[in-house]
Amino acid sequence: MSEQPATNPAATTYPAPTISLPLGLEVLRTYSGALVCLEILFGGLVWILVASSNVPVPLLQGWVMFVSVTTFFLSSVYLAILVTGLADRINTDWNFLDVFYHFIALLFYFAAFVLEAATTAARGEAHINSTECGWCSPNPRGNIMTVLNETQYGINVAATIFAFIVTLCYGCSMVMGFKRWMV
């Protein structure tokens, strides 16, 4: 009499990973792959520009640095997983993960963009008005006022512009990922 081998519950099979993007270098030929490359490039520029400024408001620009460094590394890892083809070996819903990551990155980068813009816009220009007072500040006490020279101001303006561009890239990536996920 032949016995049927007992099935091992630990040896169950899992469904194949769900991914709509091509793997390998072919991912770089898609809009999503190009956007991830732009996210890494411009996110790195935001990181470099904020780090090269004198960080006049550490509380605000600390968040910008955290977001730019974290998303730079996470986007780099995500792209490396797609290029190396490891996404095919990791059993997960990559389409959902793509939408979820880009949504969180969009929220964080939008907040970073707003804070960087606020830091740049808070550039205080003290002026001398000899008729009213000797030295007057245009901002009332209690508001944030940064004192930036022209170079630092230009660096913060560039960081604000690149943070906005990265925010747009993450938004476009999220929308395209959502379309792939819903199909």
C-alpha positions as CSV (number, residue, x, y, z in Angstrom):
1,M,0.0,0.0,0.0
2,S,1.4,3.3,-1.0
3,E,1.0,6.2,1.4
4,Q,0.5,9.7,0.4
5,P,3.2,12.0,1.7
6,A,1.9,14.4,4.3
7,T,1.8,18.0,3.3
8,N,4.0,20.2,5.3
9,P,2.1,23.4,6.3
10,A,5.4,25.3,6.5
11,A,6.1,24.5,2.9
12,T,3.2,26.5,1.5
13,T,3.6,28.4,-1.7
14,Y,3.1,32.2,-1.8
15,P,1.7,34.1,-4.8
16,A,4.2,35.6,-7.1
17,P,5.1,39.2,-6.5
18,T,2.9,41.7,-8.2
19,I,4.9,44.3,-10.1
20,S,3.9,46.1,-13.3
21,L,7.3,47.7,-13.9
22,P,9.9,46.0,-16.0
23,L,13.0,44.8,-14.1
24,G,16.6,45.3,-14.9
25,L,17.9,48.3,-16.9
26,E,14.6,48.3,-18.8
27,V,13.0,50.1,-15.8
28,L,15.1,53.2,-16.7
29,R,13.2,53.4,-20.0
30,T,9.9,53.9,-18.3
31,Y,8.5,57.2,-17.0
32,S,8.4,55.8,-13.5
33,G,12.1,54.8,-13.6
34,A,13.0,58.2,-15.0
35,L,11.1,60.0,-12.3
36,V,12.8,57.9,-9.6
37,C,16.2,59.0,-11.1
38,L,15.0,62.6,-11.0
39,E,13.9,62.2,-7.4
40,I,17.3,60.9,-6.5
41,L,19.1,63.6,-8.4
42,F,17.1,66.6,-7.3
43,G,16.7,65.2,-3.7
44,G,20.5,65.0,-3.5
45,L,20.7,68.6,-4.6
46,V,18.3,69.7,-1.9
47,W,20.4,67.7,0.6
48,I,23.6,69.4,-0.6
49,L,22.2,72.9,-0.8
50,V,20.6,72.8,2.7
51,A,23.8,71.3,4.1
52,S,25.9,74.0,2.5
53,S,23.8,76.9,3.9
54,N,24.6,78.0,7.4
55,V,21.2,76.5,8.5
56,P,19.9,79.7,10.0
57,V,16.8,77.9,11.5
58,P,17.9,74.4,12.6
59,L,14.4,73.4,13.7
60,L,12.9,74.0,10.2
61,Q,15.8,73.0,8.1
62,G,16.5,70.0,10.3
63,W,13.3,68.5,9.0
64,V,14.3,69.4,5.4
65,M,17.6,67.6,5.9
66,F,15.9,64.5,7.4
67,V,13.4,64.2,4.6
68,S,15.9,64.8,1.8
69,V,18.5,62.3,3.2
70,T,15.9,59.7,4.0
71,T,14.1,59.8,0.7
72,F,17.4,60.0,-1.2
73,F,18.5,56.7,0.4
74,L,15.0,55.0,0.1
75,S,14.6,56.0,-3.5
76,S,18.1,54.7,-4.2
77,V,17.4,51.4,-2.6
78,Y,14.0,51.2,-4.4
79,L,15.7,51.8,-7.8
80,A,18.5,49.3,-7.0
81,I,15.9,46.7,-6.2
82,L,14.2,47.2,-9.5
83,V,17.5,47.4,-11.5
84,T,19.0,44.3,-10.0
85,G,15.8,42.3,-10.4
86,L,15.4,41.6,-6.7
87,A,11.8,42.7,-6.8
88,D,11.0,39.5,-8.6
89,R,12.4,37.5,-5.7
90,I,10.7,39.4,-2.8
91,N,7.0,38.3,-2.5
92,T,5.1,41.4,-2.0
93,D,2.7,43.7,-3.8
94,W,5.2,46.1,-5.3
95,N,2.5,48.2,-7.0
96,F,0.9,48.9,-3.6
97,L,4.4,49.5,-2.0
98,D,5.2,51.9,-4.8
99,V,2.0,54.0,-4.2
100,F,2.4,53.9,-0.5
101,Y,6.1,55.0,-0.5
102,H,5.5,57.8,-3.0
103,F,2.5,59.0,-1.0
104,I,4.4,59.2,2.2
105,A,7.4,60.8,0.4
106,L,5.1,63.3,-1.2
107,L,3.6,64.3,2.1
108,F,7.0,64.6,3.8
109,Y,8.6,66.5,0.9
110,F,5.7,68.9,0.6
111,A,6.1,69.7,4.3
112,A,9.9,70.1,3.7
113,F,9.3,72.4,0.7
114,V,6.9,74.6,2.8
115,L,9.4,74.8,5.7
116,E,12.3,75.6,3.3
117,A,10.3,78.3,1.6
118,A,9.3,79.7,5.0
119,T,12.9,79.8,6.1
120,T,13.9,81.5,2.8
121,A,11.0,84.0,3.0
122,A,11.8,84.9,6.6
123,R,15.0,86.6,5.4
124,G,15.1,89.7,7.5
125,E,16.3,92.9,6.0
126,A,17.0,95.4,8.7
127,H,16.9,98.9,7.6
128,I,17.9,102.2,9.0
129,N,15.2,104.8,9.3
130,S,16.7,108.0,10.7
131,T,13.3,109.8,11.2
132,E,11.6,107.2,13.4
133,C,14.2,105.1,15.0
134,G,17.9,104.4,14.7
135,W,17.5,100.7,13.7
136,C,14.2,99.2,12.9
137,S,13.3,95.6,12.0
138,P,10.4,95.0,9.6
139,N,9.3,91.9,11.5
140,P,7.7,92.2,14.9
141,R,9.2,90.4,17.8
142,G,8.1,86.7,18.1
143,N,8.3,86.0,14.4
144,I,11.1,84.0,12.8
145,M,13.6,86.3,11.1
146,T,16.7,84.9,9.5
147,V,19.7,87.0,8.6
148,L,21.1,85.7,5.4
149,N,23.8,87.2,3.1
150,E,23.2,87.1,-0.6
151,T,25.0,83.8,-1.1
152,Q,23.1,82.0,1.7
153,Y,19.9,83.5,0.4
154,G,20.6,82.2,-3.1
155,I,21.4,78.8,-1.8
156,N,18.1,78.7,0.1
157,V,16.2,79.9,-2.9
158,A,17.8,77.1,-5.0
159,A,17.0,74.5,-2.3
160,T,13.4,75.7,-2.2
161,I,13.0,75.4,-6.0
162,F,14.6,71.9,-6.1
163,A,12.4,70.8,-3.1
164,F,9.4,71.9,-5.1
165,I,10.6,70.0,-8.2
166,V,11.2,66.9,-6.1
167,T,7.7,67.2,-4.6
168,L,6.3,67.3,-8.1
169,C,8.3,64.2,-9.1
170,Y,7.0,62.3,-6.1
171,G,3.4,63.4,-6.9
172,C,3.7,62.3,-10.5
173,S,5.3,59.0,-9.4
174,M,2.4,58.4,-6.9
175,V,-0.2,59.1,-9.6
176,M,1.4,56.7,-12.1
177,G,1.9,54.1,-9.4
178,F,-1.8,54.4,-8.4
179,K,-2.8,53.8,-12.0
180,R,-0.6,50.7,-12.2
181,W,-2.0,49.5,-8.9
182,M,-5.6,49.9,-9.9
183,V,-5.2,48.0,-13.2
